[in-house]
């Protein structure tokens, strides 16, 4: 009788435990040991779901490593790879690098919450941040000196818009609840007052600047949009096809905030309620988008503005709108409402239904409004998450992450989170190089970068 063989036993897989600091843990690892619920709605062709926040999070945190970038560049040079394919390869490489992003600098210089931020256009390590008290901090991340601090007026001086002067990058423009639009230098000196209502009942909520046309555009709290000449010279109508071509036969009768009579081009009521955001197209600076709490975003051709009904398109929303940003190539428009929806419009098809991304970021009176923004080099959207228990795909113990969405598919690609900075993050902006992220979280300014790069800085 043959001996009985012992049943084979599989060798237990070896597990290597690596110590991990609290900071480097992923959101999934930080969730309490409770039963996880996953509510997943049905998919559709143009409406994108965030799906469950935790299901498959690991794959979002570290996208599959793309093929060699050097090879992709070589094939593109030989004509074997189209530009969109190369751009996608570069984007995948960037998404893979986000797994190593950490907060490497943090500041809380204000006695009131931060309300606006802007990166310097030519110095990618310099950042300007404004506060609800009118204070402004100029922060050069590459040096260890204390940031430059410009004291504001306190209550009623909230900085609502902040842009560096593209013609002189040692200066910056601000709009504020003080009722002014100003040009200031890095020492805090006021070089020019462009608008001044002189009353606390009216104030300015946003601004944008065009270097080519030398104009400043700003919107106020009662629906007016003001177009201003940057250098004080008269803006004359130009031939169609030039950077700016404006008919102005009606300007003489329009009211204007004092004392900038010589700087104003026009002042028109374009919305029924507060204008929360104004944006000039980076590729066609005569193309203007305005967002309002009247639940619309309007598109204007500055060469044809004659009144409130002269808009090219009116894009209705279900809720008041916080922001409208053109993409870096000017081909798309990103809007953020005050509830749970991000929209992406195509510049070639304004009439078509937009791509919708459900996302919780509801409005709260004492919270800086959450605004989605574009990555400067890739078709990626970055926005802070404010978990809402009434949101369709909300999960228990959902974290207040920074979410990255693909601008083409609407898919959630990555989430950034630091357990030591777990508040609601309202504003997120990448610098001009696209490798450093600045975030506003209440009183705090957070600077994210790759772990190794952060150590070098």
C-alpha positions as CSV (number, residue, x, y, z in Angstrom):
1,X,0.0,0.0,0.0
2,X,1.5,3.2,-1.2
3,X,2.1,5.8,1.5
4,X,-0.4,8.6,1.7
5,X,0.9,11.9,0.5
6,X,0.6,14.8,2.8
7,X,-1.6,17.5,1.5
8,X,0.3,20.4,-0.1
9,X,0.3,23.6,1.9
10,X,0.8,27.0,0.3
11,X,3.4,29.1,1.8
12,X,2.0,32.2,3.4
13,X,3.0,35.3,1.5
14,X,5.6,37.4,3.3
15,X,4.5,40.8,4.4
16,X,7.0,43.6,4.8
17,X,5.9,46.3,7.2
18,X,7.3,49.7,6.5
19,X,7.1,52.4,9.0
20,X,5.1,55.3,7.6
21,X,4.9,58.8,9.0
22,X,1.5,60.2,9.8
23,X,1.9,62.8,7.1
24,X,2.5,60.3,4.2
25,X,-0.6,58.2,4.8
26,X,-3.2,58.1,2.2
27,X,-6.8,59.2,2.8
28,X,-8.0,55.5,2.7
29,X,-5.6,54.6,5.5
30,X,-6.8,57.4,7.7
31,X,-10.5,56.4,7.6
32,X,-11.8,55.0,10.9
33,X,-12.4,51.3,11.2
34,X,-16.1,51.5,10.5
35,X,-18.2,49.9,7.9
36,X,-17.7,51.7,4.6
37,X,-20.7,52.5,2.5
38,X,-20.4,53.1,-1.2
39,X,-23.3,54.7,-3.0
40,X,-22.7,54.7,-6.6
41,X,-25.2,56.3,-9.1
42,X,-25.8,55.2,-12.6
43,X,-23.4,56.4,-15.2
44,X,-24.2,58.5,-18.3
45,X,-22.5,59.7,-21.4
46,X,-22.0,63.4,-20.4
47,X,-22.6,63.5,-16.7
48,X,-19.7,62.3,-14.7
49,X,-19.8,60.8,-11.2
50,X,-17.1,61.0,-8.5
51,X,-18.2,57.4,-7.7
52,X,-17.4,56.2,-4.2
53,X,-14.6,58.3,-2.7
54,X,-12.8,55.2,-1.3
55,X,-13.5,52.5,-3.8
56,X,-10.5,52.2,-6.1
57,X,-8.8,55.1,-4.4
58,X,-5.4,53.5,-4.6
59,X,-5.5,53.4,-8.3
60,X,-6.3,57.1,-8.4
61,X,-3.6,57.9,-6.0
62,X,-0.9,56.3,-8.1
63,X,-1.9,56.2,-11.8
64,X,-0.2,53.5,-13.9
65,X,3.2,54.5,-14.8
66,X,3.2,55.7,-18.4
67,X,5.7,54.8,-21.1
68,X,9.0,56.6,-21.2
69,X,8.6,60.3,-21.7
70,X,12.0,60.4,-23.5
71,X,10.6,57.8,-25.9
72,X,7.4,59.7,-26.4
73,X,9.3,62.9,-27.1
74,X,11.5,61.1,-29.6
75,X,8.5,59.6,-31.4
76,X,6.8,63.0,-31.5
77,X,10.0,64.5,-33.0
78,X,10.0,61.8,-35.7
79,X,6.4,62.4,-36.4
80,X,5.2,59.0,-35.1
81,X,3.2,60.4,-32.2
82,X,0.6,63.2,-32.4
83,X,0.7,66.1,-30.0
84,X,-2.4,65.0,-28.1
85,X,-0.8,61.6,-27.4
86,X,2.3,63.2,-26.2
87,X,0.4,65.6,-24.0
88,X,-1.5,62.7,-22.5
89,X,1.7,60.9,-21.7
90,X,3.1,64.0,-20.0
91,X,-0.1,64.4,-18.0
92,X,0.0,60.8,-16.8
93,X,3.6,61.3,-15.7
94,X,2.6,64.3,-13.7
95,X,-0.4,62.5,-12.1
96,X,2.0,59.7,-11.0
97,X,4.3,62.3,-9.4
98,X,1.3,63.6,-7.2
99,X,1.7,60.6,-5.0
100,X,4.8,62.2,-3.5
101,X,3.3,65.7,-3.0
102,X,3.5,66.9,0.6
103,X,3.0,70.2,2.4
104,X,6.5,71.6,2.7
105,X,5.7,75.1,3.9
106,X,2.8,76.6,5.8
107,X,1.9,80.1,7.0
108,X,-0.8,81.8,9.0
109,X,0.0,85.5,8.9
110,X,-3.5,87.0,9.1
111,X,-5.9,87.7,11.9
112,X,-8.8,87.0,9.4
113,X,-9.2,84.3,6.8
114,X,-7.4,84.4,3.5
115,X,-9.7,85.4,0.6
116,X,-7.5,85.5,-2.6
117,X,-4.2,84.4,-4.0
118,X,-2.1,84.8,-7.1
119,X,1.3,83.4,-8.3
120,X,3.8,85.7,-9.8
121,X,3.8,85.2,-13.6
122,X,7.6,85.1,-14.1
123,X,8.9,84.1,-10.7
124,X,7.3,80.7,-10.0
125,X,8.4,80.8,-6.3
126,X,6.7,84.1,-5.5
127,X,3.1,84.2,-4.2
128,X,0.7,87.0,-3.2
129,X,-2.1,86.3,-0.7
130,X,-4.9,88.7,0.4
131,X,-7.1,88.5,3.5
132,X,-10.5,89.5,4.7
133,X,-8.9,92.4,6.7
134,X,-7.2,93.8,3.6
135,X,-3.8,92.5,4.6
136,X,-1.5,91.3,1.8
137,X,1.4,88.9,2.1
138,X,4.1,88.7,-0.6
139,X,6.0,85.4,-0.1
140,X,9.1,84.3,-1.9
141,X,9.4,80.6,-1.1
142,X,13.0,80.3,-2.4
143,X,14.4,82.4,0.4
144,X,14.2,82.1,4.2
145,X,13.6,85.8,4.9
146,X,10.2,86.7,6.4
147,X,7.5,87.4,3.8
148,X,6.6,91.0,3.0
149,X,3.5,92.0,4.9
150,X,1.3,94.9,3.8
151,X,-1.2,95.9,6.5
152,X,-4.8,96.4,5.5
153,X,-7.6,98.6,7.0
154,X,-9.1,95.7,9.0
155,X,-12.9,95.1,8.9
156,X,-14.4,96.0,5.6
157,X,-11.2,95.8,3.6
158,X,-11.4,92.3,2.3
159,X,-9.2,91.6,-0.8
160,X,-11.6,90.1,-3.3
161,X,-9.3,90.0,-6.4
162,X,-5.5,89.9,-6.8
163,X,-3.4,90.1,-10.0
164,X,0.2,90.9,-10.7
165,X,0.7,93.7,-13.2
166,X,1.9,91.9,-16.4
167,X,3.6,95.1,-17.6
168,X,5.6,95.6,-14.4
169,X,5.7,92.5,-12.2
170,X,6.9,94.4,-9.2
171,X,3.4,95.7,-8.9
172,X,-0.1,94.2,-8.4
173,X,-3.7,95.1,-8.8
174,X,-6.3,94.5,-6.1
175,X,-10.1,94.8,-5.8
176,X,-11.6,95.1,-2.4
177,X,-14.7,95.6,-0.2
178,X,-13.3,99.0,0.5
179,X,-14.9,100.0,-2.8
180,X,-11.6,100.4,-4.7
181,X,-9.6,98.9,-7.5
182,X,-5.9,99.8,-7.0
183,X,-2.4,99.4,-8.4
184,X,0.2,98.9,-5.6
185,X,3.9,98.2,-5.4
186,X,5.6,95.6,-3.2
187,X,6.1,98.2,-0.4
188,X,2.4,98.7,-0.2
189,X,2.4,102.2,-1.9
190,X,-0.8,102.9,-3.9
191,X,0.4,103.9,-7.4
192,X,-3.0,104.4,-9.0
193,X,-6.7,104.2,-7.8
194,X,-8.7,103.0,-10.8
195,X,-12.1,102.9,-9.1
196,X,-13.4,104.2,-5.8
197,X,-17.0,104.2,-4.8
198,X,-16.3,106.1,-1.6
199,X,-19.1,104.2,0.3
200,X,-19.4,101.0,2.1
201,X,-22.6,100.1,0.3
202,X,-20.8,99.2,-3.0
203,X,-17.6,97.2,-3.5
204,X,-15.7,95.3,-6.1
205,X,-15.6,91.5,-6.1
206,X,-13.2,90.4,-8.8
207,X,-10.7,91.7,-11.4
208,X,-8.7,90.6,-14.4
209,X,-6.0,92.3,-16.4
210,X,-4.9,92.1,-20.1
211,X,-1.3,93.1,-21.0
212,X,-1.9,93.2,-24.7
213,X,-4.9,95.5,-24.6
214,X,-3.7,97.3,-21.5
215,X,-7.1,97.0,-19.8
216,X,-8.4,96.1,-16.3
217,X,-11.9,94.7,-15.9
218,X,-13.6,94.5,-12.5
219,X,-17.1,93.6,-11.2
220,X,-19.1,94.9,-8.3
221,X,-21.7,93.7,-5.8
222,X,-24.7,95.1,-7.6
223,X,-24.0,93.6,-11.1
224,X,-21.9,96.3,-12.7
225,X,-18.8,95.5,-14.7
226,X,-16.3,98.3,-15.3
227,X,-13.7,98.3,-18.1
228,X,-10.7,100.5,-17.4
229,X,-7.7,101.6,-19.4
230,X,-4.5,100.6,-17.6
231,X,-2.3,103.6,-18.5
232,X,-4.9,106.4,-18.5
233,X,-4.8,107.1,-22.2
234,X,-8.0,107.2,-24.3
235,X,-8.9,103.8,-25.8
236,X,-9.8,104.3,-29.4
237,X,-11.7,102.0,-31.6
238,X,-9.5,99.8,-33.8
239,X,-9.9,97.8,-36.9
240,X,-11.5,94.4,-36.5
241,X,-8.9,91.7,-35.9
242,X,-6.8,93.9,-33.6
243,X,-6.5,93.0,-29.9
244,X,-9.3,95.4,-28.9
245,X,-12.0,97.1,-31.0
246,X,-14.6,98.9,-29.0
247,X,-17.4,101.3,-30.2
248,X,-17.9,104.0,-27.5
249,X,-20.5,106.5,-28.7
250,X,-22.4,106.1,-25.4
251,X,-19.7,106.5,-22.9
252,X,-20.2,110.2,-22.1
253,X,-23.5,109.5,-20.2
254,X,-22.3,106.5,-18.1
255,X,-21.7,107.0,-14.4
256,X,-18.3,106.2,-13.1
257,X,-16.7,105.7,-9.7
258,X,-14.4,108.6,-8.8
259,X,-11.6,109.7,-9.2
260,X,-10.6,107.7,-12.3
261,X,-12.6,109.5,-15.1
262,X,-9.7,109.3,-17.5
263,X,-9.2,105.6,-17.0
264,X,-12.8,104.3,-17.5
265,X,-13.9,102.9,-20.8
266,X,-17.3,101.8,-19.8
267,X,-19.4,100.9,-16.7
268,X,-22.5,98.8,-17.4
269,X,-24.8,96.7,-15.3
270,X,-24.4,93.3,-16.9
271,X,-26.0,91.1,-14.2
272,X,-29.0,91.4,-11.9
273,X,-26.9,90.7,-8.8
274,X,-23.4,90.6,-7.5
275,X,-20.6,89.8,-10.1
276,X,-18.5,87.2,-8.3
277,X,-15.9,86.6,-11.0
278,X,-14.6,88.2,-14.2
279,X,-12.1,86.5,-16.6
280,X,-10.5,87.5,-19.9
281,X,-9.6,84.8,-22.3
282,X,-5.8,84.3,-22.3
283,X,-5.7,83.8,-26.1
284,X,-8.4,86.3,-27.2
285,X,-8.3,89.1,-24.6
286,X,-11.4,90.7,-26.1
287,X,-13.4,87.7,-24.9
288,X,-14.8,88.2,-21.4
289,X,-16.6,85.8,-19.0
290,X,-18.6,87.1,-16.1
291,X,-20.1,85.0,-13.3
292,X,-22.8,86.1,-10.9
293,X,-25.0,85.0,-8.0
294,X,-28.0,85.6,-10.4
295,X,-27.2,82.0,-11.4
296,X,-25.7,82.9,-14.8
297,X,-22.4,83.0,-16.6
298,X,-22.3,85.4,-19.5
299,X,-19.9,85.6,-22.4
300,X,-19.1,89.0,-24.0
301,X,-17.2,90.3,-27.0
302,X,-15.6,93.5,-25.7
303,X,-15.6,94.9,-29.2
304,X,-19.4,94.8,-29.3
305,X,-20.5,95.7,-25.8
306,X,-23.2,98.3,-25.9
307,X,-25.5,97.3,-23.0
308,X,-26.6,94.5,-20.7
309,X,-28.3,92.7,-23.6
310,X,-25.2,92.6,-25.9
311,X,-23.8,89.4,-24.5
312,X,-22.9,86.6,-26.9
313,X,-24.1,83.8,-24.6
314,X,-25.9,83.4,-21.3
315,X,-25.2,80.1,-19.6
316,X,-27.8,79.4,-16.9
317,X,-26.9,77.5,-13.8
318,X,-29.0,75.8,-11.0
319,X,-27.3,77.8,-8.2
320,X,-25.3,81.0,-7.8
321,X,-21.9,80.8,-9.4
322,X,-18.6,81.5,-7.6
323,X,-16.2,81.5,-10.6
324,X,-15.7,81.1,-14.3
325,X,-12.1,80.4,-15.5
326,X,-10.9,80.0,-19.1
327,X,-8.5,77.1,-19.7
328,X,-4.9,78.1,-20.4
329,X,-5.4,77.5,-24.1
330,X,-8.7,79.5,-24.1
331,X,-10.7,76.6,-25.5
332,X,-12.7,75.7,-22.4
333,X,-14.6,77.5,-19.6
334,X,-14.7,76.1,-16.1
335,X,-17.5,77.2,-13.8
336,X,-18.0,76.5,-10.1
337,X,-21.4,77.0,-8.5
338,X,-22.2,77.4,-4.8
339,X,-23.6,73.9,-4.3
340,X,-22.3,70.7,-5.9
341,X,-21.6,71.2,-9.6
342,X,-18.6,71.9,-11.7
343,X,-19.2,72.6,-15.4
344,X,-16.9,72.5,-18.4
345,X,-18.0,74.4,-21.5
346,X,-16.4,74.1,-24.9
347,X,-15.5,77.4,-26.6
348,X,-16.6,76.0,-30.0
349,X,-20.1,74.9,-28.8
350,X,-21.4,77.2,-26.1
351,X,-25.0,76.2,-27.0
352,X,-24.4,72.5,-26.3
353,X,-25.0,71.0,-22.8
354,X,-21.8,71.2,-20.8
355,X,-19.9,68.4,-19.2
356,X,-21.0,68.2,-15.5
357,X,-18.9,67.0,-12.6
358,X,-20.9,66.5,-9.4
359,X,-18.7,67.6,-6.5
360,X,-19.5,68.8,-2.9
361,X,-18.4,72.4,-2.3
362,X,-21.4,74.1,-0.8
363,X,-21.4,77.8,0.1
364,X,-21.1,79.0,3.7
365,X,-21.2,82.7,4.8
366,X,-18.0,82.6,6.8
367,X,-16.1,80.5,4.4
368,X,-14.0,81.8,1.5
369,X,-16.0,80.6,-1.6
370,X,-14.6,77.4,-3.1
371,X,-13.4,77.9,-6.7
372,X,-12.1,75.3,-9.1
373,X,-9.1,76.2,-11.2
374,X,-7.1,74.8,-14.1
375,X,-3.6,73.4,-14.1
376,X,-1.4,75.7,-16.2
377,X,0.0,72.9,-18.4
378,X,-2.3,70.0,-18.4
379,X,-6.0,69.5,-18.8
380,X,-6.6,69.0,-15.1
381,X,-9.0,70.7,-12.7
382,X,-8.1,71.2,-9.0
383,X,-10.8,72.0,-6.4
384,X,-11.3,71.7,-2.6
385,X,-13.9,69.2,-1.3
386,X,-16.4,70.2,1.4
387,X,-18.2,66.9,2.2
388,X,-22.0,67.2,2.2
389,X,-24.1,64.5,3.9
390,X,-26.8,65.2,1.3
391,X,-24.5,64.7,-1.6
392,X,-25.4,61.6,-3.6
393,X,-22.0,59.8,-3.3
394,X,-21.1,61.0,0.2
395,X,-19.4,58.4,2.4
396,X,-19.0,58.2,6.2
397,X,-16.0,60.0,7.5
398,X,-15.3,61.6,4.1
399,X,-12.2,63.7,4.2
400,X,-11.7,67.3,3.1
401,X,-9.4,66.6,0.3
402,X,-8.1,68.5,-2.7
403,X,-9.5,66.8,-5.8
404,X,-7.9,66.6,-9.2
405,X,-10.2,65.9,-12.2
406,X,-9.4,65.1,-15.8
407,X,-10.8,68.0,-17.8
408,X,-11.8,65.7,-20.7
409,X,-13.4,62.8,-19.0
410,X,-14.5,64.4,-15.7
411,X,-12.9,61.4,-13.9
412,X,-11.4,61.9,-10.4
413,X,-7.7,61.3,-10.9
414,X,-6.1,62.1,-7.6
415,X,-6.7,63.5,-4.1
416,X,-4.3,65.4,-1.8
417,X,-4.7,65.3,1.9
418,X,-2.6,66.1,5.0
419,X,-4.0,65.0,8.4
420,X,-2.4,67.9,10.1
421,X,-4.2,70.3,7.8
422,X,-7.7,68.8,7.6
423,X,-9.8,72.0,7.2
424,X,-11.8,73.1,4.3
425,X,-9.6,74.2,1.4
426,X,-11.3,77.0,-0.6
427,X,-8.7,78.1,-3.1
428,X,-6.1,76.1,-5.0
429,X,-3.7,77.5,-7.6
430,X,-0.6,76.0,-9.3
431,X,2.3,78.2,-10.1
432,X,3.3,79.0,-13.7
433,X,5.6,75.9,-13.9
434,X,2.8,73.7,-12.7
435,X,4.9,71.9,-10.0
436,X,3.9,73.8,-6.9
437,X,0.4,74.2,-5.5
438,X,-0.7,76.9,-3.1
439,X,-3.9,76.3,-1.1
440,X,-6.0,78.6,1.2
441,X,-7.5,76.9,4.3
442,X,-9.1,79.5,6.5
443,X,-6.3,81.5,8.0
444,X,-3.6,79.2,6.6
445,X,-1.7,79.1,3.4
446,X,-0.4,75.7,2.4
447,X,2.3,75.0,-0.1
448,X,2.4,71.6,-1.7
449,X,5.3,70.1,-3.7
450,X,7.0,66.9,-4.4
451,X,8.7,65.6,-1.2
452,X,12.2,65.7,-2.5
453,X,11.7,69.0,-4.3
454,X,10.3,70.4,-1.0
455,X,13.4,69.4,0.9
456,X,15.6,71.2,-1.6
457,X,13.5,74.4,-1.4
